[in-house]
């Protein structure tokens, strides 16, 4: 047997790049972190610009509160944050970011530039970063209030990561998917996604639009016209649910399932499966719905610190909450389906009455006053289509 290898402490740069690879796995991860920073900064307009699917250029500009000049020297160091001061704060956390790793991680695998202006500053300031450290002096510049973050040459120093990523087109699709979901969940915020060099935006929503407006802008009118609102509150389990789901008339081969928990975009395989099974009762084989759900739980019952990407969360009473949510979807679908059946039955009954009772009676018995007969307001009722229209106005 050979001698055991020497245990050595990894160089800090190596440690940080390994950690960065866990947080920033692809351009869409970087964008999600930056989007959440913009939302935490109370932005009402967010503009995203891309080149080569975000691998060559990923730029996000907002009109939020900005970053203080005094904080720029350390803003890209690991574990620097304005959102958390002690571990216990995790039980009441209401912001997206809290670990102080996003900007640090990006700076370890890309060239990062920040231009920012607060309401207290007369000018903006520009800073560049490499491996978490400020590169050169902070320079004054012209810019509007808010923050612009430019990420260039993502994974330039991690060639293996670049090789395993999909094509720029596929990376763009993943980015558009993230932007679209946040746009739907935040109708009070305007979002624009545009590829550099293109004249037309790929995604554009206006601030203070409606949920359905944004669903239409992102997924099209075929879905928007088939969705209805769902609201549910469980006082025992202490959670609320709000969202928009398609009725049983809509079915597509590709499922769209959007889930936010406490305003955080997350995955829940169990909830997705439960909702999918509920729809399978109503939809044809192979058909899928559009589902957007937003759950609000007590922050102390949610563990957001499960995974570096924060995409997975655990929460108390998970099985019971999922079952409660499923029942709410079930009740909504059954109610909508029942209304549709009743409506169809009513239409047929109404059509029969018009055709076999009202129309013959008018033709046979109605003798309008001379004045009405002269202006033909009654005597023109010579066909069923016209009579239907009159009857609908009654």
C-alpha positions in Angstrom: 0.0 0.0 0.0 1.2 3.5 -0.8 1.5 6.4 1.6 -1.6 8.5 2.2 -1.7 11.8 0.4 -1.1 15.0 2.2 -4.1 17.0 3.2 -3.8 20.6 2.2 -6.0 23.6 2.6 -7.5 24.7 -0.7 -6.5 28.1 -2.0 -9.2 30.7 -1.3 -9.6 31.4 -5.1 -10.3 27.7 -5.7 -12.7 27.5 -2.8 -14.6 30.5 -4.1 -14.8 29.2 -7.7 -16.1 25.9 -6.5 -18.7 27.7 -4.4 -19.6 29.9 -7.3 -20.2 26.9 -9.5 -22.9 25.7 -7.0 -24.8 29.0 -7.0 -24.3 30.0 -10.6 -24.8 26.9 -12.7 -25.9 28.6 -16.0 -26.8 32.1 -17.2 -30.4 31.7 -16.0 -29.2 31.2 -12.5 -27.2 34.4 -12.6 -30.2 36.3 -14.0 -32.5 35.0 -11.3 -30.2 36.2 -8.6 -29.9 39.6 -10.2 -33.7 39.9 -10.8 -34.3 39.2 -7.2 -31.8 41.8 -6.2 -33.7 44.3 -8.3 -37.0 43.4 -6.8 -35.5 43.6 -3.3 -34.5 47.1 -4.3 -38.1 48.0 -4.9 -37.7 48.5 -8.6 -40.7 49.2 -10.8 -39.0 48.7 -14.1 -36.4 46.1 -15.0 -34.6 45.8 -18.3 -32.6 42.7 -19.3 -30.2 42.7 -22.3 -28.5 39.6 -23.6 -25.9 38.4 -26.0 -25.2 34.7 -26.9 -27.8 33.5 -24.4 -26.2 35.4 -21.6 -22.8 33.8 -21.9 -21.2 36.7 -23.7 -23.3 39.5 -22.1 -25.9 39.5 -19.4 -27.0 43.0 -18.3 -29.8 44.0 -16.0 -30.8 47.6 -15.3 -33.4 48.7 -12.8 -34.8 51.9 -11.2 -34.6 50.7 -7.6 -33.0 52.2 -4.6 -29.4 51.6 -5.8 -26.3 50.7 -3.8 -24.5 53.1 -1.5 -21.1 54.3 -2.6 -19.7 53.3 0.8 -20.8 49.7 0.2 -19.3 49.3 -3.3 -15.8 48.2 -2.0 -17.3 45.1 -0.3 -20.5 44.4 -2.3 -18.9 41.5 -4.2 -17.2 39.9 -1.2 -18.8 36.6 0.0 -21.3 36.8 2.9 -21.9 40.6 2.6 -25.5 41.5 2.7 -27.9 44.2 3.9 -30.7 41.7 4.5 -29.5 39.5 7.3 -27.5 40.2 10.4 -27.9 37.1 12.6 -28.9 33.5 12.0 -32.3 33.9 13.7 -33.3 36.4 11.1 -33.8 33.5 8.7 -37.1 32.7 10.5 -38.5 36.1 9.5 -36.7 36.7 6.2 -38.9 38.4 3.6 -36.3 39.3 1.0 -35.0 37.1 -1.8 -31.3 37.5 -1.0 -29.9 36.8 2.4 -26.6 35.0 2.1 -24.6 37.6 0.3 -23.3 35.1 -2.3 -24.9 36.1 -5.6 -22.6 39.0 -6.7 -19.6 37.3 -5.2 -20.3 34.1 -7.1 -20.8 35.9 -10.4 -17.6 37.9 -9.9 -15.6 34.6 -9.6 -16.8 33.2 -12.9 -17.3 36.4 -15.0 -16.2 40.0 -15.5 -18.6 42.1 -13.4 -19.3 45.8 -13.6 -21.7 47.8 -11.4 -23.1 51.3 -12.2 -25.4 52.6 -9.4 -27.0 55.7 -8.2 -29.0 56.3 -5.0 -31.5 59.2 -4.4 -28.9 60.8 -2.1 -26.1 61.0 -4.7 -25.9 63.7 -7.4 -24.1 61.3 -9.7 -23.7 57.6 -10.3 -20.7 55.5 -9.5 -19.0 52.7 -11.5 -17.0 49.8 -10.1 -15.5 46.7 -11.6 -14.8 43.4 -9.9 -12.7 40.3 -10.3 -12.8 37.3 -7.9 -14.9 39.2 -5.4 -12.5 42.1 -5.2 -12.8 45.7 -6.4 -10.6 46.2 -9.5 -9.3 49.8 -9.7 -10.9 52.9 -8.2 -14.6 53.7 -8.0 -15.4 56.3 -10.7 -18.2 58.8 -10.9 -20.4 58.7 -14.0 -23.7 59.7 -15.4 -26.7 57.4 -14.9 -30.3 57.4 -13.7 -31.3 56.2 -10.2 -31.1 52.5 -9.8 -28.5 49.9 -10.6 -27.0 48.5 -13.8 -25.1 45.2 -13.5 -23.1 44.0 -16.5 -21.9 40.4 -16.5 -19.5 39.6 -19.4 -17.8 36.3 -20.5 -19.6 34.1 -18.0 -17.5 31.0 -17.2 -14.5 32.3 -19.0 -12.3 30.7 -16.4 -14.3 27.5 -16.1 -14.1 26.0 -19.6 -15.7 22.7 -18.6 -18.8 24.5 -17.5 -19.0 26.3 -20.8 -18.7 23.0 -22.7 -21.5 21.3 -20.9 -24.0 24.1 -21.3 -26.6 24.0 -24.1 -26.5 26.2 -27.1 -26.9 30.0 -26.7 -30.5 29.6 -28.1 -31.4 27.1 -25.4 -29.8 29.2 -22.7 -31.9 32.2 -23.9 -35.1 30.1 -23.7 -34.3 29.3 -20.1 -33.6 33.0 -19.3 -36.9 34.0 -21.0 -38.7 31.4 -18.9 -37.3 33.0 -15.7 -38.2 36.5 -16.8 -41.7 35.5 -17.9 -42.5 33.8 -14.6 -41.3 36.8 -12.5 -43.3 39.1 -14.8 -46.5 37.2 -14.2 -45.9 37.1 -10.4 -45.1 40.8 -10.3 -47.7 42.7 -12.4 -46.8 46.0 -10.6 -43.3 45.8 -12.2 -42.5 46.4 -15.9 -40.2 43.8 -17.4 -38.3 44.0 -20.8 -36.1 41.2 -22.2 -34.2 42.0 -25.3 -31.3 40.4 -27.3 -28.5 42.7 -28.2 -28.8 43.9 -31.7 -32.5 43.1 -32.0 -35.0 45.9 -32.5 -38.0 44.1 -31.0 -38.2 43.0 -27.4 -38.7 39.3 -26.7 -40.7 40.1 -23.5 -42.3 43.4 -22.6 -44.8 44.0 -19.8 -45.9 47.3 -18.4 -45.8 48.3 -14.8 -49.2 48.1 -13.0 -50.7 45.7 -15.6 -52.9 42.8 -14.6 -52.0 39.2 -14.0 -54.0 38.1 -17.1 -52.4 40.9 -19.2 -49.0 39.5 -18.3 -50.1 35.9 -18.9 -51.3 37.0 -22.3 -48.0 38.9 -23.0 -45.8 35.9 -22.0 -47.9 32.8 -23.0 -50.4 34.1 -25.6 -54.1 34.8 -25.8 -55.0 31.1 -26.2 -54.1 30.6 -22.5 -55.1 34.0 -21.2 -58.7 33.6 -22.4 -59.0 30.2 -20.6 -57.7 31.1 -17.2 -59.6 31.9 -14.1 -58.5 33.2 -10.7 -58.2 30.9 -7.7 -58.0 32.0 -4.1 -57.8 29.8 -1.0 -57.0 30.3 2.6 -56.5 27.7 5.3 -56.8 29.0 8.8 -55.7 25.8 10.4 -52.5 25.3 8.3 -52.0 29.1 8.3 -51.4 29.6 4.6 -53.0 31.5 1.7 -53.0 30.6 -2.0 -53.7 32.8 -5.0 -53.2 32.2 -8.7 -54.6 31.6 -12.1 -55.3 28.2 -13.7 -56.8 27.1 -17.0 -60.3 25.7 -17.1 -61.1 22.2 -18.4 -61.6 23.5 -21.9 -57.8 24.1 -22.3 -55.3 21.4 -22.9 -51.8 21.4 -24.2 -49.0 18.8 -24.7 -46.6 20.8 -22.6 -47.4 21.6 -19.0 -46.7 25.1 -17.6 -46.5 25.0 -13.8 -45.4 28.2 -12.1 -45.0 28.1 -8.3 -44.0 30.9 -5.9 -43.7 30.4 -2.2 -43.4 33.7 -0.2 -42.7 35.4 -3.5 -39.8 33.1 -4.3 -39.8 31.1 -7.5 -39.4 27.5 -6.4 -40.1 23.9 -7.4 -42.4 21.4 -5.6 -42.6 18.1 -7.3 -45.2 16.9 -4.9 -47.5 19.9 -5.4 -47.0 19.7 -9.2 -47.9 16.1 -9.2 -51.0 16.6 -7.1 -52.3 19.3 -9.3 -51.5 17.3 -12.5 -53.4 14.3 -11.2 -56.4 16.5 -10.4 -56.5 17.8 -14.0 -56.0 14.3 -15.4 -59.6 13.6 -14.4 -60.9 16.4 -16.7 -58.4 16.6 -19.5 -57.8 14.2 -22.4 -55.0 11.7 -22.2 -51.6 13.5 -22.6 -53.2 16.9 -22.0 -51.8 19.4 -19.5 -53.0 22.7 -18.0 -51.4 26.1 -17.3 -51.0 26.6 -13.6 -49.7 29.7 -11.7 -49.9 29.5 -8.0 -48.5 31.7 -5.2 -48.5 30.4 -1.7 -47.9 32.6 1.3 -46.7 30.9 4.5 -45.4 32.1 7.8 -41.7 32.7 7.1 -40.7 30.8 10.3 -42.3 27.7 8.8 -40.3 27.8 5.6 -36.6 26.7 5.2 -35.2 28.6 2.3 -31.6 27.7 3.1 -31.8 24.1 1.7 -29.9 24.5 -1.6 -27.3 27.1 -2.9 -29.6 28.1 -5.7 -32.5 28.6 -3.2 -34.8 26.9 -5.8 -35.8 24.2 -3.4 -37.6 25.0 -0.1 -38.9 22.9 2.7 -41.9 23.9 4.9 -43.8 22.6 7.8 -46.9 20.5 7.3 -45.9 20.1 3.6 -48.2 17.1 2.9 -51.2 18.7 4.6 -50.7 22.0 2.7 -50.3 20.3 -0.6 -53.6 18.3 0.0 -55.4 21.5 1.0 -54.1 23.2 -2.2 -55.2 20.2 -4.3 -58.7 20.3 -2.8 -59.0 24.0 -3.6 -58.0 23.3 -7.3 -60.5 20.4 -7.4 -63.3 22.5 -6.1 -62.5 25.3 -8.5 -62.4 22.9 -11.5 -65.6 21.2 -10.5 -67.4 24.5 -10.0 -66.3 25.8 -13.3 -67.2 22.6 -15.1 -70.6 22.6 -13.4 -71.3 26.2 -14.5 -70.3 25.3 -18.0 -72.7 22.3 -18.1 -75.6 24.4 -16.7 -74.8 27.2 -19.1 -75.0 24.8 -22.0 -78.2 23.4 -20.8 -79.7 26.8 -20.4 -78.7 27.8 -23.9 -80.4 24.8 -25.4 -83.5 25.4 -23.4 -83.5 29.1 -24.3 -83.0 28.2 -28.0 -85.9 25.8 -28.0 -88.2 28.3 -26.3 -87.3 31.0 -28.9 -87.7 28.7 -31.8 -90.8 26.7 -30.8 -92.7 29.1 -28.6 -91.8 32.8 -28.9 -91.2 33.0 -32.7 -94.4 31.2 -33.7 -96.4 33.3 -31.3 -95.0 36.5 -32.7 -95.6 35.5 -36.3 -99.1 34.3 -35.6 -100.6 36.5 -33.0 -98.6 39.8 -32.7 -100.3 42.7 -34.4 -98.2 45.8 -33.6 -99.6 49.3 -33.5 -99.6 51.1 -36.8 -96.7 53.4 -35.7 -94.4 50.4 -34.9 -95.4 48.7 -38.1 -94.6 51.7 -40.2 -91.0 52.1 -38.8 -90.6 48.3 -39.1 -89.2 47.9 -35.6 -91.4 44.8 -35.1 -92.4 43.7 -38.6 -88.7 43.2 -39.5 -88.6 40.2 -37.1 -88.9 37.8 -39.9 -86.0 35.4 -39.0 -84.7 33.5 -36.1 -81.2 35.2 -36.0 -82.8 38.6 -35.6 -85.2 37.3 -32.9 -82.3 35.7 -31.0 -80.6 39.1 -30.9 -83.7 40.8 -29.6 -84.3 38.1 -27.1 -80.7 38.4 -25.8 -81.4 42.0 -25.0 -84.5 41.3 -23.0 
